[in-house]
Amino acid sequence: MKDTYLSVKEITNSLKVNKETLKQWINEGKFPPPLKVNDRVTIWSYAVIENWVAQQQQTFEWLENQDLDF
């Protein structure tokens, strides 16, 4: 099966974040690192991003179901 890839623009549009936020998430280890095709082209595997989104949803759902008192 051939992998599908996403561009920076596709990711920022889908997640509704700007490039600076995406870069910050990557630098902080909160988002999967990209694949550098060359100095100008950065892409992500669709499967990797799909998995990351699913993990974020699971974390959010877990937090919603907890009775946390801070």
N, C-alpha and C positions, 0 to 999 in steps of 0.2 A: 504494500500500500504506500502510495506516495504521500509525503507529509505536505501540509499546507502551511504557508508562512504568512505572518502579519507584519505590517510596517509600523513605524512609530505613530504615524498619523492614524492608522486604523485602531491601534491600541488606545491612544489618547481620546479619540472620538468615542470608542466603545465604553471606556471607563469614565468619560467625562472629566478628565484631568488634563492639565497642561504638561508640556514637555519637562518643565522644571520639577514638577511634582513626581513625574515618572522617574527622572534621573535621581531624585532624592531617595525614592523608594528602592531603586536598584542599589545605590550606594549604601543604604542602611540594611540591605539584605531582606527587604520586605517584598521584593518583586523579583521574578526570575531574570537572570542576566541575559542580554541579547546575544545573538550570533552576529559577529561582524563579518560581512561578506567582503568589504574593503573599507577604505577610509571614509567613504561617503554613505555606505549602505549598511543599515542595522536592521535585523529582522528577528522575529521570535517564532518558534514553532507553535502552531495553533493548538496542538495537543498539550503542550506545556502550559500555555495560557488557560486553556479550558480546565486543566487540572487545578491550577492556582485559583481560578474563580470558584471552583467547587469547594476547595479548602476554605476559602474566605467565607462562603455561604454557610458551611458547617460550623465554623467558629462563631459567626454571628448568631446562628440559630441556637448554639449551645449557650451563649451569653444571654440571649433573650429568655431562656428557660431556667436560669439560675436566680435564686433569691439572694442577691448580693447586697450587703450593707457596707458601704464605705464611709 
